Amino acid sequence: MRRLWLTFAQAVTISVAVLFVLNTLKPEWLRDAPTGTVVAVREDPSGAGTTAPVQAVSSYAGAAQRSLPAVVHIFTSKAGGSGRHPLMDDPIFRHFFGDRFDGDPGQRASGLGSGVIVSADGYILTNNHVVEAADAMEVALNDGRKFSARLVGRDPESDLAILKISSESELPAITFADETTLHVGDVVLAIGNPFGVGQTVTMGIVSALGRSQLGINTFENYIQTDAAINPGNSGGALVDSAGRLVGLNTAIYSRSGGSLGIGFAIPVSIARNVLEQIVARGEVTRGWVGVEIQDITPELAESFGLRDAKGALIAGVLRNSPADRAGIRPGDVLVAIGDQSIADPRAMLDLVAALQPGRKEHFKVRRGAEAVDLEVEIGRRPTPATAAR
């Protein structure tokens, strides 16, 4: 037994010595050693877990190379002279101070953002807030080429806009991902031009899906990510580990103006729908019934004699609107549209917006202790300035 122990101790000592020599003289041999595999457990529909080896990923260079050429920088400008000082209308003031306080009518304000080429003939997706106040736009590609861009259409309620550039050759277009394949925990890359420093790639994961009620837009269904997104990234691409577009970088939660690891992107499903409508018709058409809605608090549920707080409380009905003509009244609680139940006002807003104007749909409401089924002819949602939910 003593001899066996001595043999074991000598083998360990020699192994440690060999590792020390290799680490000192040839450290790259140890760094380049295979890292092995990570074993992941995936659940099948029957509930039985199956194990499958997943190779460790050491680089996302391939995904970046596939998507970088399709992400562009957008430079905007608008007339923004400082304006005429009101005292310049006083002749005595002008006598003593001359014209030194006159605004410069030639001065222009400039802006910066990002965009994504979505077709080889030059259609570009970006955020509405990047281009809404611009009267001139220039797009710079990753390869250095620059183009003047024109606005095809925009949708302020989803904060999306479509631009168009013309090129004699085909332009690099990004590939759209299947939105149903995105999950919390998936690796994503955010690509854009933060602070104007140039095209930049940051990495993170999908932190959450379906974020809403943030007060950013009327229609909200954001992807939340911890990939660093900063001013100038707006309108840039959020891509998966294969370089496919999963979202459009839009907003950040920040107390300082810089990234705090909470960024929001518009899902590719919403962006694709807006893109197709604007390219086809120049605008986005949504359904509308003309009601004001609010959440049902426990206190309201008790006062209205409701069993639970599910549904959307009708707080007001616009006169001569589709809802008014159908007989919906303030105080009604909308619980379902067709065969789709309504959990809260946000669900109601999204469901009505997705309906085709002119279509008739059954609205199920609770009116006190009574259940009422009403047929409503869906109207067309007015412009944001005049729309009522």
QUIGI-V507345 format. One record per helix or strand of 2 or more residues. SS is the DSSP state (A for helix, B for strand). FROM is the first residue (numbers start at 1). TO is the last residue. Records with the same first field share a line. If there is no record, write none. Layout:
BEGIN
SS: FROM-TO / FROM-TO
END
This chain:
BEGIN
A: 2-25 / 27-31 / 61-68 / 86-89 / 91-97 / 128-131 / 179-181 / 194-196 / 268-281 / 298-303 / 322-326 / 345-353
B: 37-43 / 49-55 / 71-79 / 108-117 / 123-127 / 136-140 / 146-148 / 150-155 / 160-164 / 187-192 / 200-211 / 222-225 / 237-240 / 245-252 / 263-267 / 287-288 / 291-294 / 312-317 / 333-337 / 340-341 / 360-367 / 370-377 / 379-380
END
